[in-house]
Amino acid sequence: MKDKTFTLKQKSNLKILAYWTIAWTSSQALVTFGSKLIWPESTIFIISTILLNIGLGIGLILANRKYLIEGDELEKKIAIESMSLALGLSIVVGLAYSSADQANLIPFNAEISHLVIFTGISILVSIGICRKKYL
């Protein structure tokens, strides 16, 4: 019975995390595209959507934290290894990428969005590798 309750709690936490992720991602799109396409001249709307994005981002962080804290030990181990690998890769590759831009070695500007995409891909790949390693 305890394992079933634990699994139900994990599923509930994952569902809540998914909702926060969708809400934050949607608000990020609203900030990005709203300020360019819908209300480019309205500082109040731009600031409001940025504040909404920050608030939803904090909610996402807290939901992710709860999901990890209440998870089993193996899931925590996989998450920690995956996040540490993604963080390390993002710092090393991000700084090298920025340096290449500063030295005009790449024909485009190093944008933060590129680093965010790289970090997301790094996390997904590392989770896959760690799950294969441990499960």
N, C-alpha and C positions, 0 to 999 in steps of 0.2 A: 504494500500500500504506500509506503514511504517513497519508493522509487517512482510510482505512478504520479504522486503528488508533486515530486520534484520535477518530473518531466513536464507536467502540466504547467508548473510555474515557469520553467525554461521557455516553453512555447509561448506563454503569455508575455514574458519579458521580450522575447524575440519579435512578437507581433507589435508590441508597444514601440520597440526600437525601430521597426520598419516604418511605422506611422511617423515617428519623429524624423526619420531619414527622408521620407517623401516630403514632409512639410518643409524641412530645411532646404532641401534641394529645389523645391518649387519656389521658395522665397528667394533663393540665390538667382534663379532664372528671372524672377520678377525684378529684382534689383538691377540685374545686368541689362535685360531687354526693356524694362519699363523706363529706365532713365534715358535710354537711347531712342525708343520708338513710341512710347505712350505719353510720357510727361517729361520731355527733355529740358523744359524751361522751368519746371516746378521744383524748387529746392526743398520745399516742405514734404512733397511726396517722396523725393529721393532719400531724404534723411529718415522719413518714417519707415520706408521699406528697408533701409539699412539697419535701423533699430529693431525692426521685426525680425530681420535675418539674424541679428546677434542674439535676440531672445530665443528664437527657435534653435539656434546653434547651441546655446547653453542647455536647452532642453534635450537636444540630441546627445550632448556629452554626458549629461546625467543619466539618460536612459541607457547609453552604452556602458557606463560605469556600473549601473545596477545589473545589467545583463551579465557583465563579467564577474562581479562580486558574487552573484547568486548562482553562477555556473559551477559545473563540477571541476575537479582538479585538472583533468586532462584538457578540457576546453580552455581553462586559464593558461595552461602551459603552452598550448598551441597559439593562443592570442598573444601572449607575451613574446614568444619567439618571432611571430609574424610581425608584430608591431616594432620590435627592436630592429629586425632586418630592414623593414620598410623605412624606419626613421634614419638608420645609418645610410642606406642607399640614397635617400632623399637629400640628406645633408651633403654627402660626398658628390653625388651627381649634380645636385642643385648648385653648389658652389663652383664646380668645374664648368657647368653650363653658363653661369653668370660671368665667370672669368673669361670664357671663350667669347661671350658677347662684348665684354669690356675691351678685349684685345682685337675686336672686329674680325674674329676667326669664323664667325657664322654669318650668313647673309640676311639674318632677321634678328629682331629683338628677343631677348630671353624674357618671356612673360611668366608671371606667377601661375597662370592657368596651365601652362605646360608642366610645371612642377607638381601641381595638384593632381593632374592626370597621371603623371609618372608615379606619384605616391600611391594613388588609388590602385593602379595596376600592380605596383610592388606588393601592396597588402594582399590583393587577391591571389597573386602567384605564390607569395609566401604561405598564405593559409593553405592553398592547395598542396604545396610541398610538405608542410608540417602535418597536415591531415593524412597524407599518404605515408609519411614517416611513422606516425604514431597510431593510426587506426588500421 
